[in-house]
Amino acid sequence: MSSLSDDEVAAAAGPGVGPLPPPWPDDPRLDPELLAGGDHRNVVDRYRYWRLDAVVADLDTRRHPLRVAIQNWEHDFNIGSMVRTANAFNAAGVHIVGRRRWNRRGAMVTDRYLHVEHHPGVEEFAARLGSEGYTLVGVDNLAGSVPLERTELPERCCLVFGSEGPGLTPEMVAACSSLVAISQYGSTRSLNAGAAAAIAMFAWAQRWADPG
């Protein structure tokens, strides 16, 4: 098992940039420690040397209404990958349903730039999202699901994913307004949960996100 911290793992994902020679710009968004020591975080160039809270504040000005929910019953290592993808699509929020602790390593610390909420159970989660006018759409290849590629997802949509293997629980299926599945053409029974989440979020973005 790696002894590297989450920050060190994230830094290894890209070269980043070194220290910025003074004089430094007079910009309150910039972090003096990053300016002096270099910025090796997993962020796009736009946010190099920015303070964490400044990055979050800027992302908040243009969050997409898309939300993502993940059932966490088995400490699934795919959750981190799903969270990282939610960050890439600048989702309004990520909801962890079930166990509070989740495997963050795959997130590459991108969860720090998201609004992540925990819900102990399905009932509380569904009430919370319903109060904000969100439609819950389950993503699983269960009986009764319709092909994702033939479905127009709602703009105020929360895509709901289950744990790797068991998928969505019956209680969560009952809470969802609809079920969609990603069409497959090979022999495997199901897609990796992290891959399925990326495909579903991209499908939403094709309809509702500004490619610019």
Residue, then its C-alpha position, 0 to 999 in steps of 0.5 A: m500500500s502506498s505511503l504517499s498522502d492524498d496531496e502527494v498522489a495528486a501532485a504526481a498526476g501532473p508536473g504543475v508549475g514551480p515558484l513564481p519569481p517576484p514581484w508577485p501580482d497584487d491579486p487576493r486570490l493568489d496563495p503566497e505559499l504556492l507562489a513561493g513554493g510552486d503549485h503541483r495541485n491537480v488543477v487547470d492552468r487558470y487556477r495555478y497559485w490560487r487559494l483553495d477557497a478562491v477556486v471554490a468561490d469561482l467554481d460556485t459562480r458557474r456550477h452546473p445544476l447537475r448533481v450526483a449521488i452514490q450509494n456507499w455500502e461497501h467502501d467502493f474504491n470507485i467512489g473517488s473516481m466518480v467524485r473526480t468526474a463530478n468535479a470535471f463536470n463542475a457538478a452542483g453537488v455530490h451526495i454520499v448515501g449510506r456510510r459516511r466514510w468513503n474511499r477518497r484516494g481515487a478523487m485525487v483531492t478534487d472533492r475539496y473543490l466540490h460540495v459533498e454532502h452525506h445522507p445516512g439513508v435514502e429517505e433523507f436523501a430523497a427528501r433533501l433533493g426533492s425539496e430543491g426540485y431535483t429529479l432522481v434518475g438511477v443509472d443501472n442496468l436493471a429491469g425496466s431501465v431505458p437506454l441512456e442514449r435515447t433519453e433526455l435527462p432533466e436539467r435539474c437532475c441527480l444521477v444516482f449510482g450504486s456500489e460496484g457489483p450490487g448496484l442500486t438498492p431496491e429502496m433507492v430504485a423506488a425513490c428514483s423517477s426513472l432508470v437509465a442504462i448504458s447500452q452494451y455490446g460485448s459479453t460483460r454483464s456491466l460496466n465499471a461503476g466509475a466508467a458508467a458515471a463518466i458516461a452518464m455525466f457526459a450524456w447530461a453535459q451534451r444536452w445542458a452544458d455550454p461546450g465553451 
